[in-house]
Amino acid sequence: MSVELPNCPRDFECSITAERMKDPVIAADGFSYERVAIEKWFSNHSTSPKTGEELTTTVVTPNLTLLTLIKEWVDDHLKGRADNQTLKNLKGELFSVSTSKEAHVVVQQMIQVVTSSNFCLLSPDGVERFRRSLKTEGLVDKELTRLLNLLSSQSQSEINTKQERHRELNKKCNVLDLAKTDMTRQQNDTENEVTKTQKKVVAAKKKVSIAQKKFDAARKNLDAANQAVEDAEEKHEEAEKKLVKSKGRVINVSKLSSEYLNERENIERQLENIGAVDSSSSSSSTGSKRGRSSSSSSSSSSSTTRGSKRAKKEKDGVMETHPGQWLYEEGKAYWYGSDFKKKDTERGRSMIEASASSGFPMAVAYCHWAGWNGLKEDEKKGFNMCVKIEKETNGYHWAQELLGDCYQDGHGVGKDAKKTFEYYSLSSEQGNSLAMLSLGHCYDFGTGTDVNETKAFEWYEKSANLGNYLAMYNVGECYKDGTGEVTKDLRKARGWYTKAAAHGDKDAQAALDALNEQ
């Protein structure tokens, strides 16, 4: 007999069928639908079922992320029902035991179910009810007392863990809502701009018509009017492109928001079985392969004097407490494929832009520097903002890492090898794996310091151990060639190449294939 599941989150439902999707696909409007339903829709329509707008294409692509989330939701529900039933059966057995030894066996089985389930199945109060009942029967001995205490502590531990994750997700959902609101405002402003520019195009064309009629007497007016049409049409075209990008950013942050909202709902569901939801927190690129800066979002502090002091002071600064900081740092990790995350530039950029929309200073500076989030690319402005952030936060490591990039490649400031080395060193001392990789490059190629292959290897290895896949490739190169005062070791080289290749590094895969052919 199949288990009946409750209503799923709205994001899991197809807006056409109003049912949970089994094969979700993304259409050109940015929304997901059940494949069969949307393909049937497109057989008679060329518009979006959600917005009614005309679409440029009816091609759909699988939404594998959403499919995974839906499957996890179904599996969790099925397992939660099964775990609840198992515990219910054990409760019945516990109340029918006749000896302490029989009670020991049942409570041990309860402990196993409670610790292995994703759901909070039992509260400490429930355990106390068992204890009182067993005491009445005269079955409580020293061993049973120990087991009941363990069951109580394990139950409370599961509740505490879920409640903490729920509070964390609630904060993330709130900041994503803030970012989405700001991006929607930008989209509305751009839509107004499109409307205004369209009106100017119409007005300019009227002037052309008037001027044409008076052509013989007013040739200059005609030329000026024609130029006005060209200017107005150009501005209108730019505004429409801007609007498309703005809508794309809103769609991307909406997807992120839905993802974290769904996870938060799952946590709530796991807690609600025993009424343990915390209601107080609920609310609705440059260089060669070995000379290329590419990854990290680690933020631990080091023991060196300046780095330690700055890292310690940072905890009391603006950067540590801003709600959009996590978005920026996770975005950098996805953009560069660090922190053992699979490289996903689309997701990384979306998170960084959302962080900027939430007002996180470092993300705003980065978006000015890169020309993201609807901002005009201005490397000088981004650099100056970074200098200010680095100073005001007593050395935020991501500001230092970007300053290292600026001085290395002349982005917004003149090239300066010594400054490059200095800022990469400061950021690396605080545990930034992208800066560590770049610092390894400095020692490898003598940028701002003497060439030192041993030091280069040390920093490559530190970066690789923090999940930077390009550093993994470099460590593999060192073991393959025996550089950096490491003994040539093809087994270790193969191991590091394999790790890098698992992140999608094509050069690492090529190096691995070459080794395997030997």
Secondary structure, DSSP 4 states (H G I P E B T S, - for coil): -PPPP-PPPGGGB-TTT-SB-SSEEE-TTS-EEEHHHHHHHHTT--B-TTT-PBPS----EE-HHHHHHHHHHHHHHHHHHHHHHHHHHHHHHHTT--SHHHHHHHHHHHHHHHHH-SS----HHHHHHHHHHHHHTT---HHHHHHHHHHHHHHHHHHHHHHHHHHHHHHHHHHHHHHHHHHHHHHHHHHHHHHHHHHHHHHHHHHHHHHHHTTTT-HHHHHHHHHHHHHHHHHHHHHHHHHHHHHHHHHHHHHHHHHHHHHHHHHHHHHHTTT---GGG-----S-STT-----------SSHHHHHHHHHHTTSHHHH-TTHHHHHHHHHHHHT-TTPPP-HHHHHHHHHHHHHTT-HHHHHHHHHHT-TTPPP-HHHHHHHHHHHHHHTT--HHHHHHHHHHHHHTSSS---HHHHHHHHHHHHHTT-HHHHHHHHHHHHHTSSS---HHHHHHHHHHHHHTT-HHHHHHHHHHHHHT-TTPPP-HHHHHHHHHHHHHTT-HHHHHHHHHHHH-
